[in-house]
């Protein structure tokens, strides 16, 4: 343990003792107390000006912010923070995982930070309800698991919200998509095609959904539905944002995604955007697309466009006892386009497939590929390849109604 870390722990214990009996205290009062303690300690132990400045910042983070997480959240190169108990913290930086040197002072301190995050968005997490999804004030996604389900202490995973707002031009510049495909998707969104975005964890589904939403005409009434609000829909004046709510301590008054989708149908929406479907709410998402709300968007976890359709079948069957053939027919009628994203071995995020949902043949839904990513090799650790056009859009009725040509 280095000298500065030892001093931080010492000063932290001193400050906790001084603050233990006090009620509400302002930020300025906290700063004054921190300065007093550092000044007093510096008479006993040599500290440089930089040491004092660093201690002042870190101690303020402990008492008024998110402790050691504050530094990771301020570091723009860090994209994900993984806490496996208070002594083991890993970060993803520029696509690579590293074990952080910093740790929380105790399990209690980690749990205090967790409660601070969770309560700020009106969520509850405890031994009775040990798993919760939440968000930070900047929109970063947070998942928490507490004992007894987390065997080695409280765990928390934070997917940081990018400070830079992505545009389609930026994705083209990064090589995630071609200009030709981007223009094709723009026309589909404007025309009101129902689009489903699939991909694995960290493939960029939410980012891509945000980018596609830029193409929605500003005259539309848009309703977004999410487990934890993270979508950034811009330039839509008539926008309603809805978020699910967990049950209270008595296990009552939960508001599920299914309930929000049903409520949204009574709000005269033009389009409904479902942040991510993970369970039987896929049925309500599908029904919203089948009730005249063209141009709806949603995302889900899948390894390919074809597998995503199979997963949607499974999700619906989790909550509804109905023939699989009927589910397939309705999915085929509801979803027009599936866009599959992937994170390749060089950590680049690419659009890998754009497929049209065609029909049901036998026991499966037939997809017709329109664009596919073709890998051309690898150079200097970077994958070379291009998203190539491999087919044509068959159903052009919605484009024709809007007078759009492709």
N, C-alpha and C positions, 0 to 999 in steps of 0.2 A: 504494500500500500504506500503510495507516494505521500510526501509531506503535506501537500495541499489538500489531499483527500482526508488525511487524518485531522487536519485543522477544521475542515468543513464539518466532519462528524462531531468534533468537540463543540464547535460553535452552534451547531444545529441542536444538540442536546441542551446546551445552555439556554437557547432561545425558546425551545419547547417548555422548559421549566418556567421561564419568565412569563410565557404567554398562557400557561395552563389555566390560571385562574381568571383570565380576562375574557370579557365578552367580545362584542364586535370591535374591531380595531381597523383603522384606515391603513391604506397603503403607505402613506407618508409616515405614520407612526411605526409601521413595520420597518421601513427603511431606516428610521432614526435608531430603533433598537438594534438593528443589524450593524449599523455604523458604530454604535457604542460598544458592542461586543467585540467587533474587529479591532477597534482602537485599543480597548483594554487588553485584548490578546496580543496585539503587536508590541506591547510593552514587555511581554514575557518571551515572545518568540519572534525572531526576525522575519519580516515579510516585506517583499518588494511592493512597489506601487501597483504593478500588474497583478500580483497575488491578491492584494486587497480588492482590486476592482473585480477580479474573477470570483472571489468569495462572495462579494456583495451581490453580484448577479445570480450566482448559483443558490445562495441562501434565499434570495427573494423569490426565485423560481420554486423553491421548496414550499414556502409559506403562502404564496399568492398565485402561483401558476401551476404547472404540471411537473414540478420537480425536474429530474434529469431528462424527462421527455421533451422539455422545452427546447433544449439544444438540438435534439434530433429533428424536431418539427421546424426549426428555423433553418436547418441545413437543406438547401434546395436539391442537393445531390441524393439525399435519402428519400427513397420512395416507399419503404415499408419498415415498420418497427414491430418486432416479435418479442414478446416478453414471456419467458417460460419460468415463472416464479421470480421472486425479487432479485435473485443473484445471477440470472442468466438472461441476457438481452442480446438479440441479434438484429442487425439492420441490413436492408438491401440498399446498396449504393451503386448506381450506374449498372444495374442488372446483376451485381454479385453480392453474395451474402458474407457478412463479417460478424464476428462476435465482438460486442462492444465492451470496452473496459469498465464503463460506468455501471453501477448497480444501485438499486434502491437500498436504503439503510435497513429496512426490515419488511417483512410480509405485511405488517400493519400499515406501513407507509404506502406500499403499493396499493393496498385495498382502499386507503383513503383517497388516492388519486383516481382509482377506478370509480369510486362513489361520486367524486367530484365531476367526472366526465358524464357518467350515466344520469345523474340527477339534473344536469344542465339541459338535457333534452327529454325530461319527464319520463325516464325509464327507471325500472326497479331491478336490482340484481342482489340476490342473497342465496342462502343455502336452499331455500324452497324453490326459487327461480334462478338457477345458477348460470344460465346462458342468456345473453342478451346482445342485440345489435344496437349500436348507438352511433353518434357522429360528433365530431368536434365543431366548433363555431365556424371554422373555415370550410366545412363540408367533408372533411376526411372521415373515412369509414372506420368504425371501431367494432371489434367483436371481443366479448369477454366471456371467459369460462371460470367459474369458481369451484373450489372443492364442495361437495365430494366428487363431482364429475371430473375435475382436474386433479389428478392424484398428487402432483408435486407442487402444489401451491397455485395461486391465482395466475391465470394466463390472460394476456391481452394482445390482440393483433390490430395494428393501425395501418390502414392503406391511406397514405397521404393524398390529399386532394391537390392536383397540380395548380400552382399559382398562375401559370400561363394558360389562358383560355385557348384551347385548340380550335383551329379552323380547318376546313377541308384543304385549303392551300398549304397549310402547315403539314398535314398528313401526306399530301402529294410530294412536298419537299423532302420529307423523311423517307419516302419510298414505300409508305404503307399502302398506297393505292395509286392508280394511274389517273391522269386527268380525264381520260376517256370514260373510265368506269365511274368516276366522281360525277361527271356530267349526266351519265345515264341514271345514276341514283337520284340526282337532283330532280330529274324529270319525273321519276317514279313517286317521289315524296310529294311534289306539287300536284301530281295527278290523283293522289289519294290511294296508292297501293298500300296494303297492309304488310308491314315488313317486320320480320323477326330476326334479331341478331343473336347468333350463338358463338360460343367460344369457351375456352378453359379459363381458370383463375388467372387474373393478371393479363389477359389477352387484349384488354382495352374496350370491352363492350360498352361500358358506361360513357367513356370518352367518345366513342363512335356514335352512340345514340345522341349525345349532346350535339355533335357535329351535324348529324342528319336533321336534327330539329331546327337548325338554322334555315333550312329550306321550306319550313312550314309557312304558308302565307300569313302575314300579320293580322288578317281579317278573321282567321279561324279562332274558335273558342277551344282551348286546349286544357285538358285535365290530366295532371300527372299523379300517379299512385305509386308509393314506394314503402318499403319496410323502414328504411332510414333515408331521409331526404338527402340526395346528393346530386340530382340532375340540375343542370344549369341551362334552363330554357330562356333564351334572350329574345328581345324584340317582339314578344307576343303580349300585347296589352291585356287581352281577355284570357288570363291564365289563372287556373285554380290548382293549388298544390295540396295534395292529401298525403298523410303519413299514418301508418298503422300504429296502434297503441297496445302495449302488453297489458296483461291483467294486473289488477292492483294486488296488494298484500293478501286480500281475502280470496284471490283467484277469480275476481269478477271484473266486469266492465272492459274486457278486451275488445279492441276494434281490429278485425282481421282484414287482410287484403281483399278477400271475397266480399266482405261487407262494404268496403270502400268502392269496389268496382260496381256493385249493385247501386250504391248511392250515386256514383258518377253518372250512371245511365239516366238518372232523374234530373240531371243538371243541364240538360240540353247541350251536350258536348258536340263539337265538330270532330275532334280527334281525342282519343284516350291513349296516354302513354303509360305503360306499366313498367316500372324500373327493372324488375326482375321477377320472374315466376319460378317458384321452387317446389310448389306442392299443388294440391287440388284447385288452387286459385287459377290454374291454367284453364279450367273449364269456364270460369267467369270471364277471363281474358278472351277466350275464343268466342264466347257468346256476345261480348261487346263488339267484336269485329263483325259478327254475323247480323247485328241489329242496325246496320246502316251507318256505322261510324267508320267510314273509309279513311285511310291514311293513319291508322293506329300503328304504334310502334311498341315493341317489347324486347326483352332480352332473356337469355337463359343459358345454363351451363351445358355444353355438349362438345364432343370431340370431332364432329363433322356436321354438315347440314343434314345429312340423312339420319345420323344418330340423334340429332336434336328433335326431329319429328317423332322418333321412337320414344324419347324421354317424355315428350309432351303427352303421348298416349298413356304412358305409365303414370304420370302425375295426375291425369284426369281419373284414371282407374283407382288411384289411392282414395278418392273421395266420392266416387259415383259408381253405382252398379248399373252399367249399361253395356250393350254389345260393343266389342272392339271395332267392328265394321262401321258402326254408326259414328264412333269417335273419329275414325280415320276420314270418313266422308265429311264430317263437319270441320275438321282441321284443314282438310284440302280446300274447302269452301272459304274458310276464314282467312288463312294466311296466303298471300300472293307470292312473297319473295322471302328467301332465307339467305342472310349474309353470314358467312362463317369467318371468324377471325382466329388467328393463331399467334402464339409467341414462339418464334423459331429458336434453334439452338444457339444462335448468336445474340439472343435476347431482343431481337427486333420484332416488332408487332406488325403483322401484315394482314390484309384481306386475302383469304385463301380461296374462298368460293363465293360466288353469287349465283344462286339457283332459283328457278321458278318452280313453284309447287303446281304440278300438272293435274294428276288424277290418282285414283286408287286402282291398282291392278293386283288381283289376287289378294294377298295379305299384306301389302305394303303400299305406301304412298310414293308415287313416282316423282322424282325431281329432275328438272332439265337444267344442266349447267349452262350458264351464260358467260361467266368469267371464272377462270381457274388460275391459281398461281403455279407457274412452272419454274422449278429450280434449275439453274444453269451451272451450278458448281459453287465453289467456295474459294475466296481469296483473302489472305491476311485475316482469317478468322471471321470474315463477313460473307454471308450467303448472297450469292448472285442469282437473280431471277426476276421474273416479270409476271404481272397479272395479265393474262392473255384472254382475248375474247374467243370463246369456243362454241357459242350458240347464239340463237336469237330469241327475243321475247315473243312468246306465242300469243298471250292474251293482251291485246292492245286496246280493249274497249275503253278503259278508264282514261288512257292517253287521248283517245279520239274524242271523248266527251269534253275534255279540256282544250282540244285543238292543239295538242302537243305532238310533234313528230319526232321519231328516233331514227 
